[in-house]
Amino acid sequence: MNSNIMQQTVRKQAKPRFRGRKTLKCRVALKYKQNTEREFMRIVNEIMIGMKKELDEEMKKIAKISRQDGKEVIHYDSTADLMEAIEKAYRKINSKAETTLSKLKKKLTVLANLTRKLSIADWKRVCKKTLGINIMTDYYMGEFYRTSLAEWVDRNVSLIKSIPQNTLGEMKKITNSGFLAGKAPTEIAKEIQQAYMESKRKAQFIARDQMAKLNGELSRKQQEDAGVSKYVWSTSGDGRVRESHRKLDGKVFSWNDPPIVDEKTGRRCHPMQDYRCRCVALPVFDIEALNLPIENGGENSGTDKM
């Protein structure tokens, strides 16, 4: 079936749902996928916690301590010996971190594909409930989707890898300067903990932000492929929704003209493009532009494969 015939078939089968109207809003309540975000957070936390565990163990080996007059005293024959012990410890930590990070691409690839599958399942549900038609699943494994997922994985491997590497560099500086300044190991450990927690929060922020961006990118592509040029902004409806996004809730916007999300800076973006945004774009279908890859001729032609 050529594309023109397919498009005509889609419009014909969906037309009864429009009831003479030109446009039809999504009839499915969509929510941000918390489960994929939690999985990304789990992956990130596993990396960060593993690195901290190795660091704590190596710090115990570095510090040769006794107590004199109620104070902790470090015993090394020379400063050079102390620096060598620190260098050796951090080489070992970095080596173990590299081993852990080598598995990161595979984990993120699995997560990206899970996100795609969940996105397709939602999209098929939207089209079925709103338009009354079944759509093909295989279409959404085209070149755009393969390329987008691969780029997302590579980008996030690079982002996540940089955090433990930068963190170890910062912690090494803290350790070196701390011991050279005669600070007690407990004081150095506190400074290291602070640096670790800051890096962990950064890693978690990246996980949330990048997961939303992937969901947003897939959603936009699915809608634009279907001839959808407008959407309804829909928030998560809870106390975490920022005020600027709350004001956009329920309003219709164009994919070619993102709304202003920050009045001070004039910054514009679509749902899930803003940092830590959990809003979603509900499609507004236009009968004249409707174009979907239908499954075996439409609604009454078989079961859904998802």
C-alpha positions in Angstrom: 0.0 0.0 0.0 1.5 3.3 -1.1 1.7 6.3 1.3 -1.2 8.2 -0.3 -3.5 5.2 -0.1 -2.4 4.6 3.5 -3.0 8.2 4.5 -6.5 8.1 2.9 -7.3 4.8 4.8 -6.2 6.3 8.1 -8.3 9.4 7.6 -11.3 7.4 6.6 -11.1 5.1 9.6 -10.4 7.9 12.1 -13.1 10.3 10.7 -16.0 9.0 12.8 -14.1 9.9 15.9 -13.8 13.6 14.8 -17.6 13.9 14.5 -17.3 16.7 11.9 -14.6 18.6 13.7 -11.2 19.4 12.1 -9.2 18.6 15.2 -9.4 16.0 18.0 -7.5 16.2 21.3 -5.9 13.2 22.9 -8.3 11.1 25.0 -5.7 9.3 27.0 -4.2 10.7 30.3 -0.4 10.3 29.8 2.1 10.6 32.7 5.9 10.9 32.8 7.5 7.5 33.0 8.9 7.4 36.6 10.1 3.8 36.2 12.7 4.5 33.6 14.0 7.5 35.5 14.3 5.3 38.6 16.2 2.7 36.6 18.7 5.4 35.4 19.0 6.6 39.0 19.8 3.1 40.1 22.5 2.7 37.5 24.1 6.1 38.5 23.8 5.4 42.2 25.4 2.0 41.8 28.4 3.6 40.1 28.8 6.4 42.7 28.3 4.1 45.7 30.8 1.6 44.4 33.4 4.3 43.9 32.9 5.7 47.4 33.2 2.2 48.9 36.5 1.7 47.2 37.7 5.1 48.3 36.8 4.5 51.9 38.7 1.2 52.0 41.8 2.7 50.4 41.7 5.7 52.7 42.0 3.3 55.7 45.1 1.8 54.1 46.6 5.2 53.5 46.3 6.6 57.0 48.8 5.1 59.4 47.4 6.7 62.5 48.1 6.8 66.2 46.8 9.1 68.9 49.2 11.4 70.8 47.9 13.9 73.3 44.4 13.3 72.1 45.2 14.0 68.5 45.5 11.8 65.4 49.0 11.6 64.1 49.9 10.1 60.7 53.1 8.1 60.5 55.1 8.1 57.3 58.8 8.1 56.8 58.5 11.0 54.4 56.1 13.2 52.6 57.1 11.5 49.4 56.1 8.1 50.8 52.7 9.6 51.8 52.2 11.0 48.3 53.1 7.7 46.7 50.6 5.9 48.9 47.9 8.3 47.9 48.8 8.0 44.2 48.8 4.2 44.4 45.4 4.2 46.2 43.8 6.5 43.6 45.2 4.5 40.7 43.6 1.4 42.1 40.2 3.2 42.7 40.3 4.6 39.2 41.0 1.2 37.7 38.0 -0.3 39.4 35.9 2.6 38.4 36.9 2.1 34.8 35.9 -1.6 35.0 32.4 -0.6 36.3 32.0 2.1 33.7 32.9 -0.3 30.9 29.5 -1.9 31.4 27.7 1.4 31.3 27.0 1.5 27.6 25.3 -1.9 27.6 23.1 -0.9 30.6 22.1 2.4 29.0 21.3 0.8 25.7 18.9 -1.6 27.4 17.3 1.4 29.2 17.0 3.4 26.0 15.3 0.5 24.2 12.9 0.0 27.2 12.1 3.7 27.0 11.3 3.3 23.3 9.1 0.3 23.9 7.1 2.1 26.6 6.8 5.2 24.4 5.5 3.1 21.6 3.0 1.3 23.9 1.7 4.7 25.1 1.5 6.0 21.5 -0.4 3.0 20.3 -2.8 3.4 23.2 -3.3 7.1 22.3 -4.1 6.2 18.7 -6.4 3.3 19.6 -8.4 5.2 22.3 -8.5 8.5 20.4 -8.7 7.6 16.8 -9.9 4.0 16.9 -7.0 2.6 14.9 -4.1 0.2 15.4 -0.6 1.3 14.3 2.4 -0.7 13.4 5.2 -1.2 16.0 8.0 -1.9 13.5 7.7 1.5 12.0 9.1 3.0 15.2 12.4 1.1 14.8 13.3 3.1 11.7 16.6 4.9 11.1 15.6 8.0 13.1 14.8 5.9 16.2 18.0 3.8 16.0 20.1 6.9 15.5 18.4 8.8 18.3 18.8 6.0 20.8 22.4 5.4 19.8 23.2 9.2 20.1 21.4 9.4 23.5 23.4 6.4 24.8 26.7 7.8 23.7 26.0 11.2 25.1 25.0 9.8 28.5 27.9 7.4 28.7 30.2 10.4 28.2 28.3 12.5 30.8 28.1 9.8 33.4 31.7 8.7 32.9 33.0 12.3 33.4 31.4 12.5 36.9 33.4 9.8 38.8 36.5 10.8 36.9 36.2 14.4 37.9 35.1 13.4 41.4 38.2 11.2 41.9 40.4 14.1 40.7 38.8 16.5 43.2 39.0 13.9 46.0 42.6 13.3 45.3 43.3 17.0 45.6 41.5 17.1 48.9 43.5 14.1 50.2 46.8 15.5 49.1 46.3 19.0 50.4 44.7 17.7 53.6 47.5 15.4 54.6 50.2 17.9 53.6 48.5 20.5 55.8 48.4 18.1 58.7 44.7 17.7 58.8 43.3 14.8 60.7 42.0 11.9 58.6 38.5 12.4 60.0 38.5 16.1 58.8 39.7 15.0 55.3 37.0 12.3 55.2 34.3 14.9 55.9 35.6 17.1 53.0 35.7 14.0 50.7 32.1 13.1 51.8 30.9 16.6 50.9 32.6 16.4 47.4 31.1 13.0 46.9 27.6 14.0 47.8 27.8 17.0 45.5 28.9 14.8 42.6 26.2 12.2 43.4 23.5 14.9 43.2 25.0 16.1 39.9 24.8 12.5 38.6 21.2 12.1 39.7 20.3 15.4 38.1 21.8 14.2 34.8 19.8 10.9 35.0 16.5 12.7 35.6 17.2 15.4 33.0 18.4 13.1 30.2 15.7 10.5 30.7 13.1 13.3 30.3 14.8 14.5 27.1 14.8 11.1 25.5 11.1 10.6 26.3 10.4 14.1 24.9 12.3 13.5 21.7 10.6 10.2 21.0 7.1 11.7 21.8 7.7 14.7 19.4 8.9 12.5 16.6 5.9 10.1 16.9 3.5 13.0 16.8 5.1 14.9 14.0 5.3 11.7 11.9 1.6 11.3 12.4 0.9 14.8 11.1 0.4 16.3 14.5 1.7 19.9 14.7 0.1 21.0 18.0 -0.2 19.6 21.5 -1.8 20.3 24.8 0.7 21.0 27.7 -0.1 18.6 30.6 1.7 18.8 34.0 2.1 15.9 36.5 -0.5 17.7 38.7 1.5 17.5 41.9 3.3 19.8 44.3 6.6 19.5 42.4 5.3 21.2 39.3 7.0 24.7 39.0 4.7 27.7 38.7 5.8 28.6 35.2 4.8 25.2 34.0 1.5 25.2 35.9 0.5 28.3 34.0 0.9 26.3 30.7 -1.2 23.4 31.8 -4.1 22.7 29.4 -3.0 25.2 26.8 -2.4 24.3 23.2 1.0 25.0 21.6 2.7 24.3 18.3 5.8 22.0 17.9 7.2 24.8 15.7 6.8 27.5 18.4 7.7 26.4 22.0 6.1 28.4 24.8 8.1 30.7 27.2 8.9 28.8 30.4 11.0 31.5 32.0 9.6 35.1 31.7 12.8 36.6 33.0 15.0 35.2 30.4 12.5 34.5 27.7 13.6 30.9 27.5 11.3 28.6 25.5 10.9 24.8 25.4 8.5 22.0 25.0 7.4 19.5 27.7 10.3 17.4 29.0 12.9 19.7 27.5 13.2 21.9 30.6 15.5 20.7 33.4 13.7 18.1 35.5 10.5 18.6 33.7 7.9 15.8 34.1 5.2 17.5 31.9 3.9 15.7 28.8 2.6 16.8 25.3 -0.8 15.5 24.5 -1.3 15.4 20.8 -4.0 17.4 18.9 -4.9 15.4 15.8 -5.8 17.2 12.6 -8.0 15.1 10.3 -6.5 16.8 7.2 -2.9 16.1 8.2 -3.4 12.7 9.8 -0.8 10.2 8.6 -0.1 7.0 10.6 1.4 3.6 9.7 -1.7 1.4 10.3 -1.5 -2.2 11.2 -3.0 -4.6 8.6 -5.6 -2.1 7.4 -6.8 -0.6 10.7 -9.0 -1.2 13.7 -10.8 -4.4 12.7 -7.9 -6.2 11.2 -6.3 -8.1 14.0 -4.8 -7.8 17.4 -2.3 -5.3 18.7 1.2 -6.7 18.8 2.4 -4.7 21.8 
